[in-house]
Amino acid sequence: MIQTDAVVTVTDASFAVEVLEAERPVLVDFTASWCPPCRMIAPVLAEIAAEEGERLKVVTLDVDENPATASAYSVLSMPTLMVFRGGEPVKSMVGARAKRRLLQDLADVL
């Protein structure tokens, strides 16, 4: 299932298929409904998902509803953005950031 135009919501149950087995790099947004910076970065991630969909899959995972995955990757702060390639985390960033800075941070993994 390739969605190039939207951020995909993943769960503990779908994480392996959607992220670890993905053909292209995946940016995972570990988020929480109570987190103001998470809400701030959501539109930025939606834009990046729309613009970079061919090269990068963008997914979001609610840490409160999916604690197993958050725990498995030692996610303690929200938002944590983690890039996975070939089933392995290759980059991790904590905190909201502007679109330009996020694209700069992602340049080496795209």
Backbone as numpy.savetxt, mean C-alpha at the origin, in Angstrom:
# Nx Ny Nz CAx CAy CAz Cx Cy Cz
-6.68 -10.75 -11.38 -7.53 -9.57 -11.38 -6.64 -8.33 -11.38
-6.59 -7.63 -12.49 -5.78 -6.41 -12.57 -6.71 -5.22 -12.55
-6.52 -4.39 -11.53 -7.26 -3.14 -11.47 -6.24 -2.03 -11.60
-6.30 -1.31 -12.70 -5.32 -0.26 -12.92 -5.87 1.12 -12.57
-7.13 1.17 -12.15 -7.74 2.48 -11.96 -8.17 2.76 -10.54
-7.88 1.87 -9.61 -8.38 2.08 -8.27 -7.49 1.40 -7.24
-7.62 1.89 -6.02 -6.95 1.26 -4.89 -7.80 0.05 -4.49
-7.16 -1.10 -4.36 -7.85 -2.34 -4.01 -7.77 -2.53 -2.50
-8.88 -2.90 -1.88 -8.88 -3.20 -0.45 -8.55 -4.67 -0.25
-7.55 -4.95 0.59 -7.17 -6.34 0.87 -7.40 -6.64 2.35
-7.47 -7.93 2.65 -7.69 -8.40 4.02 -6.61 -9.42 4.36
-6.62 -9.88 5.61 -5.70 -10.96 5.98 -5.88 -12.13 5.03
-7.13 -12.43 4.68 -7.43 -13.59 3.83 -6.96 -13.42 2.39
-7.03 -12.20 1.86 -6.68 -11.99 0.44 -5.26 -11.45 0.24
-4.54 -11.16 1.32 -3.23 -10.53 1.21 -2.25 -11.35 0.36
-2.18 -12.64 0.60 -1.22 -13.48 -0.13 -1.46 -13.42 -1.63
-2.72 -13.57 -2.05 -3.03 -13.57 -3.48 -2.85 -12.19 -4.08
-3.38 -11.16 -3.43 -3.37 -9.81 -3.99 -1.99 -9.15 -3.95
-1.19 -9.47 -2.93 0.09 -8.78 -2.75 1.28 -9.70 -3.03
1.36 -10.79 -2.30 2.55 -11.64 -2.39 2.68 -12.34 -3.73
1.56 -12.63 -4.39 1.61 -13.33 -5.67 1.43 -12.39 -6.86
1.42 -11.09 -6.63 1.19 -10.12 -7.70 2.35 -10.12 -8.70
2.01 -9.85 -9.95 2.99 -9.84 -11.04 3.88 -8.59 -11.00
3.32 -7.49 -10.51 4.06 -6.22 -10.49 4.25 -5.77 -9.05
5.09 -4.78 -8.81 5.26 -4.29 -7.44 3.92 -3.82 -6.87
3.77 -3.98 -5.55 2.53 -3.60 -4.87 2.87 -2.64 -3.73
2.18 -1.51 -3.72 2.29 -0.55 -2.61 1.13 -0.82 -1.67
1.45 -1.25 -0.45 0.42 -1.54 0.55 0.32 -0.37 1.52
-0.88 0.16 1.65 -1.16 1.22 2.61 -1.78 0.57 3.84
-0.98 0.43 4.91 -1.50 -0.06 6.19 -2.16 1.13 6.87
-3.46 1.08 7.03 -4.23 2.24 7.45 -5.19 1.89 8.58
-5.84 2.92 9.12 -6.86 2.74 10.15 -7.89 3.85 10.01
-9.13 3.52 10.29 -10.22 4.50 10.11 -10.08 5.70 11.05
-9.42 5.52 12.20 -9.28 6.59 13.19 -8.07 7.49 12.95
-7.33 7.26 11.86 -6.04 7.92 11.63 -6.17 9.09 10.66
-6.07 10.35 11.15 -6.18 11.51 10.25 -5.14 11.53 9.11
-3.85 11.24 9.36 -2.90 11.24 8.24 -3.25 10.18 7.18
-3.88 9.09 7.60 -4.31 8.06 6.65 -5.35 8.62 5.69
-6.27 9.41 6.24 -7.30 10.02 5.39 -6.68 11.06 4.47
-5.63 11.73 4.94 -4.96 12.74 4.10 -4.26 12.11 2.91
-3.66 10.93 3.10 -2.89 10.33 2.02 -3.75 9.51 1.06
-4.97 9.17 1.45 -5.84 8.34 0.61 -6.04 8.90 -0.80
-6.34 10.21 -0.97 -6.51 10.72 -2.34 -5.20 10.69 -3.14
-4.08 10.87 -2.46 -2.77 10.79 -3.13 -2.55 9.38 -3.66
-2.87 8.39 -2.85 -2.72 7.00 -3.29 -3.66 6.67 -4.44
-4.86 7.23 -4.41 -5.81 7.00 -5.51 -5.27 7.58 -6.81
-4.66 8.76 -6.74 -4.07 9.37 -7.95 -2.92 8.52 -8.47
-2.07 8.06 -7.58 -0.93 7.23 -7.99 -1.43 5.91 -8.58
-2.46 5.33 -7.98 -3.02 4.09 -8.51 -3.53 4.30 -9.93
-4.16 5.44 -10.18 -4.70 5.74 -11.51 -3.57 6.00 -12.52
-2.55 6.72 -12.10 -1.48 7.12 -13.01 -0.43 6.05 -13.23
-0.14 5.25 -12.20 0.96 4.28 -12.27 0.44 2.83 -12.30
-0.84 2.65 -12.57 -1.46 1.33 -12.51 -0.79 0.26 -13.36
-0.16 0.67 -14.44 0.53 -0.30 -15.30 1.77 -0.86 -14.61
2.42 -0.03 -13.81 3.69 -0.42 -13.18 3.56 -0.78 -11.71
2.51 -0.29 -11.05 2.40 -0.43 -9.61 0.96 -0.67 -9.22
0.74 -1.69 -8.41 -0.59 -1.96 -7.86 -0.64 -1.30 -6.49
-1.73 -0.61 -6.18 -1.88 0.06 -4.89 -3.05 -0.60 -4.15
-2.76 -1.06 -2.93 -3.80 -1.70 -2.11 -3.81 -1.06 -0.73
-4.92 -1.21 -0.04 -5.05 -0.70 1.32 -5.51 -1.82 2.24
-4.99 -1.81 3.46 -5.33 -2.83 4.44 -5.61 -2.15 5.77
-6.82 -2.35 6.30 -7.19 -1.77 7.60 -6.57 -2.63 8.70
-5.68 -2.03 9.49 -4.94 -2.81 10.50 -5.83 -3.27 11.66
-6.90 -2.54 11.94 -7.80 -2.95 13.02 -8.61 -4.17 12.63
-9.01 -4.24 11.36 -9.81 -5.36 10.88 -8.94 -6.55 10.46
-7.65 -6.31 10.23 -6.74 -7.34 9.73 -5.44 -7.35 10.52
-5.52 -7.67 11.81 -4.33 -7.56 12.67 -3.23 -8.57 12.34
-3.56 -9.70 11.77 -2.54 -10.72 11.51 -1.50 -10.23 10.52
-1.94 -9.60 9.43 -0.99 -9.11 8.42 -0.17 -7.96 8.98
-0.82 -7.03 9.68 -0.10 -5.91 10.27 0.97 -6.41 11.24
0.61 -7.39 12.04 1.55 -7.97 12.99 2.69 -8.70 12.30
2.38 -9.42 11.23 3.40 -10.19 10.51 4.50 -9.29 9.96
4.14 -8.04 9.61 5.13 -7.11 9.05 5.51 -6.03 10.05
5.21 -6.24 11.33 5.60 -5.32 12.41 5.16 -3.89 12.17
3.95 -3.72 11.68 3.41 -2.39 11.43 2.87 -1.84 12.75
3.46 -0.74 13.21 3.06 -0.15 14.48 2.48 1.25 14.32
2.86 1.96 13.26 2.41 3.33 13.04 1.58 3.40 11.76
0.58 4.27 11.77 -0.23 4.47 10.59 -0.09 5.91 10.11
-0.07 6.14 8.80 -0.02 5.09 7.78 1.41 4.56 7.59
1.52 3.28 7.37 2.78 2.69 6.93 2.56 2.27 5.49
3.46 2.69 4.62 3.41 2.32 3.21 4.54 1.35 2.97
4.21 0.17 2.45 5.22 -0.85 2.23 5.12 -1.33 0.79
6.27 -1.39 0.12 6.30 -1.89 -1.26 6.76 -3.34 -1.24
5.99 -4.18 -1.91 6.33 -5.59 -2.05 6.67 -5.89 -3.50
7.72 -6.65 -3.70 8.07 -7.11 -5.05 8.46 -8.58 -4.92
7.86 -9.43 -5.75 8.18 -10.85 -5.70 7.86 -11.48 -4.36
6.83 -10.98 -3.68 6.40 -11.56 -2.42 7.17 -11.08 -1.20
8.13 -10.18 -1.41 8.96 -9.71 -0.29 8.83 -8.19 -0.14
8.83 -7.69 1.11 8.85 -6.23 1.29 10.21 -5.68 0.92
10.23 -4.68 0.04 11.50 -4.10 -0.42 11.68 -2.66 0.04
10.60 -2.04 0.54 10.71 -0.66 1.00 9.58 -0.38 1.98
9.88 0.40 3.01 8.85 0.77 3.98 8.98 2.25 4.32
7.84 2.94 4.36 7.81 4.36 4.68 6.70 4.58 5.70
6.95 5.41 6.70 5.94 5.67 7.72 5.53 7.14 7.64
4.21 7.38 7.63 3.69 8.74 7.65 3.18 9.19 6.29
2.25 10.14 6.35 1.70 10.72 5.14 2.75 11.60 4.47
2.64 11.70 3.17 3.56 12.56 2.43 2.87 13.09 1.19
3.40 14.18 0.66 2.84 14.77 -0.56 3.09 13.82 -1.73
2.27 13.96 -2.76 2.36 13.08 -3.93 3.76 13.12 -4.55
4.30 14.32 -4.73 5.61 14.44 -5.37 6.68 13.69 -4.57
6.66 13.85 -3.26 7.65 13.17 -2.42 7.45 11.66 -2.45
6.19 11.22 -2.44 5.92 9.79 -2.49 6.42 9.19 -3.80
6.18 9.88 -4.90 6.68 9.39 -6.20 8.21 9.34 -6.21
8.85 10.32 -5.58 10.32 10.28 -5.47 10.77 9.08 -4.65
10.06 8.83 -3.54 10.40 7.71 -2.67 10.20 6.37 -3.38
9.26 6.32 -4.31 8.95 5.08 -5.02 9.80 4.89 -6.28
10.52 5.92 -6.71 11.24 5.86 -7.98 12.20 4.66 -8.08
12.85 4.32 -6.97 13.84 3.24 -7.03 13.22 1.85 -7.04
11.92 1.74 -6.78 11.29 0.41 -6.78 10.34 0.20 -7.96
10.12 1.25 -8.72 9.23 1.11 -9.89 10.00 0.65 -11.11
